Amino acid sequence: MQFKIAQPRYSSVYQFPLDLYLLMTVRDAIVLFLTESLLLFKSREETRMKNILVIGSTGAMGSAVIHSLLNSNQSDSQIYAFTRDVKSAAAVALKALDTDRVILVTGDLDDPVSLKNAMRNMDVVFCNTAFFSTGSVAGERRQGLAALKAAKEAGVEHFIYSSLDPVARLSGGALPVPHYDGKAIVEAEIDAQRSDEFMSQVKDGWYCNHATVLVMCPYIENFYDFFAPIDGTLSDGRQGKIFKGPISGNGRWQMIALDDLGAFTRIVIEDRKTWGGKTLRVASEELTMTQIVSTFEEITGIPAEYRPMSENEFLSSGLPSAHDPLNNMLMYREGFYAERDYDLLKSIHPTLMTFKQWLIDSKWRGESRTMRKNAPTGGE
């Protein structure tokens, strides 16, 4: 049977011809198909396995980031651990976490060739430079800028830089903290590049859309070594734990658990569209030393007290490069640090731990524990 298609008849532009209607329907179907295909492709692209390079992988923070990524249910990304010595105990321990997903990469931030090779085919780079590997602000600045340059040239989709508060600037130059200020200088360069891209109206500027800064603060786990209490007789005659340091009065110690640092980094990695071009300052809370010791005694049941140290006593303690950590503690005593938006941080990461919760989860009772591969201020 043959069908004849009648010639369209319409008396005005408001009467649409059937054959044109059918043609438009096919065209619309094609457009719809292509649109849905593109959305599906983008969805798959966003959820596909990503290649993530972690610079500073064998340090306390880098290891925490890798642990968080491995424990995430959001992706099964391949993690490349950038390290100077793939045979070190710390590197071997990382590899053992997941022999399939963790790949050790030999490299050095002062070796441009190894840095360029490591960046190749990476979707995400997390960079935490180690100040005490060079022991200088100039050295950390050089390494941080080298990582930025290599990532941009490699077309890395998302670069996350780990920074610290700019204490020299916040204190008006009165209280430099070199291992903070070295990172903050690189952060300032990122901000300068963002501003320059905006002024030039660069489309999809790399710094404005693909570089994130996470401004960290002291780990709660510093109580394992750097801030570890000693056994002794308290002022009331009880035996217990004595915490010591140059923070006194109402000075507040800002802190965050390593697990939470890892979690914030993972959250940022998994959502470049939200966090690309942004800076997020993280912490869990700020407590006076009296509050810290009181909380310790409440949770552990172990008698404790805090004894402030003089600055000269701290400098004479034998701690390598003691003048740097001294100012690190004085910055909190004097209030030369950037405030955090704790409501915002808890909305981003609802399980953000307080010091009290950390004590419960860690079961720490004042003993020394190993949590980093080197001494906290660069000594052996």
Residue pairs with C-beta under 8 A, 6 or more apart in sequence:
5 19
8 17
8 18
8 19
8 20
10 16
10 17
47 75
49 75
49 76
49 77
49 78
50 75
50 77
50 78
50 123
50 124
50 269
51 77
51 78
51 80
51 121
51 122
51 123
51 124
52 69
52 77
52 78
52 79
52 80
52 122
52 123
52 124
52 125
52 126
52 269
53 80
53 82
53 105
53 118
53 119
53 122
53 124
53 125
53 126
54 62
54 65
54 66
54 79
54 80
54 81
54 82
54 125
54 126
55 62
55 82
55 109
55 125
55 126
55 127
55 128
55 129
55 147
56 62
56 82
56 126
56 127
56 128
56 129
56 130
56 162
57 63
57 65
57 66
57 81
57 82
57 83
57 91
57 94
58 81
58 83
58 88
58 90
58 91
58 94
58 373
59 128
59 130
59 372
59 373
60 219
60 221
60 258
60 371
60 372
61 128
61 162
61 216
61 219
61 258
61 261
61 262
62 81
62 126
62 128
63 90
63 94
64 258
64 259
64 261
64 262
64 265
65 126
65 128
65 261
65 262
65 265
65 266
66 79
66 81
66 94
66 97
66 102
66 262
67 97
67 259
67 262
68 259
68 262
68 263
68 265
68 266
69 75
69 77
69 79
69 262
69 266
69 269
70 79
70 97
70 98
70 101
70 102
72 266
72 270
74 266
74 270
75 270
76 101
77 101
77 124
78 101
78 103
79 98
79 101
79 102
79 103
80 103
80 104
80 105
80 118
80 122
81 91
81 94
81 95
81 102
81 103
81 104
81 105
82 105
82 107
82 118
83 90
83 91
83 104
83 105
83 106
83 107
84 106
84 107
84 108
85 91
85 106
86 104
86 105
86 106
88 373
89 373
90 373
91 104
94 102
94 104
95 102
95 104
105 118
106 114
107 114
107 115
107 117
107 118
108 114
108 115
109 115
109 129
109 143
109 146
109 147
110 142
110 143
110 146
112 146
112 150
115 146
115 147
115 150
116 150
116 153
116 154
118 150
119 125
119 150
119 151
119 153
119 154
119 156
120 154
122 151
122 154
122 156
123 156
123 157
123 158
124 156
124 157
124 158
124 159
124 160
124 269
124 272
125 147
125 151
125 156
125 158
125 159
125 160
126 160
126 162
126 265
126 269
127 144
127 147
127 148
127 151
127 159
127 160
127 161
127 162
128 162
129 140
129 143
129 144
129 147
129 162
129 182
129 183
129 186
131 139
131 140
131 178
131 179
131 182
131 183
131 378
132 179
132 321
132 374
132 377
132 378
133 139
133 378
134 140
134 142
134 143
135 321
135 378
136 178
136 182
137 178
137 181
137 182
137 185
139 182
140 179
140 182
140 183
140 185
140 186
141 182
141 185
141 186
144 161
144 182
144 183
144 185
144 186
144 189
145 186
145 189
147 159
147 161
148 159
148 161
148 186
148 189
148 190
148 211
151 159
152 159
152 206
156 210
157 210
157 272
158 210
158 211
158 212
158 269
158 272
158 276
159 210
159 211
159 212
160 211
160 212
160 213
160 214
160 265
160 268
160 269
161 186
161 187
161 190
161 211
161 212
161 213
161 214
162 183
162 214
162 216
162 265
163 183
163 184
163 186
163 187
163 213
163 214
163 215
163 216
163 279
164 177
164 179
164 180
164 181
164 183
164 184
164 215
164 216
164 217
165 180
165 184
165 215
165 217
165 281
165 331
165 336
165 337
165 338
166 180
166 181
166 184
166 185
166 187
166 188
167 175
167 176
167 177
167 180
167 181
167 184
167 327
167 331
167 336
167 337
168 175
168 176
168 177
168 181
168 184
169 181
169 184
170 331
170 336
170 337
170 338
171 331
171 334
171 336
174 336
175 327
175 330
175 331
175 334
175 336
176 327
177 324
177 327
177 328
177 331
178 324
179 324
179 328
180 328
180 331
187 213
187 215
187 279
190 207
190 211
190 213
191 279
193 205
193 207
193 211
194 205
194 207
194 208
194 211
194 277
197 205
197 206
197 207
197 208
198 205
198 208
202 208
205 277
207 277
208 276
208 277
209 276
209 277
210 272
210 276
210 277
211 276
211 277
212 268
212 272
212 275
212 276
212 277
212 278
212 279
212 280
213 278
213 279
213 280
214 264
214 265
214 268
214 279
214 280
214 282
215 279
215 280
215 281
215 282
215 338
216 256
216 261
216 282
217 254
217 255
217 256
217 282
217 283
217 337
217 340
218 253
218 254
218 255
218 256
218 328
219 255
219 256
219 257
219 258
219 261
219 371
220 255
220 256
220 257
220 258
220 284
220 353
220 355
220 358
221 257
221 258
221 369
221 371
222 255
222 376
223 229
223 364
224 364
224 368
224 369
224 370
224 371
225 368
225 369
225 370
225 371
225 372
225 376
226 325
226 376
226 377
227 243
227 245
228 366
228 367
228 368
229 241
229 242
229 243
229 244
229 304
229 366
230 241
230 242
230 244
231 239
231 240
231 241
231 242
232 239
232 240
232 241
232 242
233 239
234 240
234 242
234 303
234 304
234 305
235 305
236 303
238 303
239 303
240 297
240 302
240 303
240 304
240 305
241 296
241 302
241 303
241 304
241 366
242 304
242 305
242 306
242 307
243 289
243 292
243 293
243 296
243 304
243 305
243 306
243 307
244 306
244 307
244 308
244 309
245 289
245 306
245 308
245 309
245 314
245 329
246 308
246 309
246 310
246 311
246 313
246 314
246 326
246 329
246 330
246 333
247 253
247 289
247 308
247 329
247 330
247 332
247 333
248 289
248 308
248 333
249 288
249 333
250 288
251 288
251 289
251 332
251 333
251 334
251 335
252 286
252 287
252 288
252 332
252 335
253 286
253 287
253 288
253 289
253 292
253 329
253 332
254 283
254 285
254 286
254 332
254 337
254 340
255 283
255 284
255 285
255 286
255 287
255 355
256 282
256 283
256 284
256 352
257 284
257 353
257 358
258 371
259 353
260 282
260 284
260 349
260 352
260 353
261 282
263 349
263 351
264 280
264 282
264 345
264 348
264 349
267 275
267 348
267 349
268 275
268 280
280 348
281 338
281 340
281 341
282 340
282 345
283 340
283 342
283 345
284 342
284 345
284 352
284 353
284 354
284 355
284 358
285 342
285 354
285 355
286 332
286 340
287 295
287 355
289 306
289 308
290 306
292 306
292 355
293 304
293 305
293 306
295 355
295 356
295 359
296 302
296 304
296 359
296 366
297 303
297 304
298 356
299 356
299 359
299 360
300 359
300 364
300 365
300 366
302 365
302 366
304 366
309 317
311 326
311 330
314 322
314 326
314 329
315 322
315 323
315 326
319 325
319 377
319 379
320 375
320 377
320 378
320 379
321 377
321 378
321 379
322 377
324 377
325 376
325 377
331 337
345 352
346 352
353 361
358 364
374 380
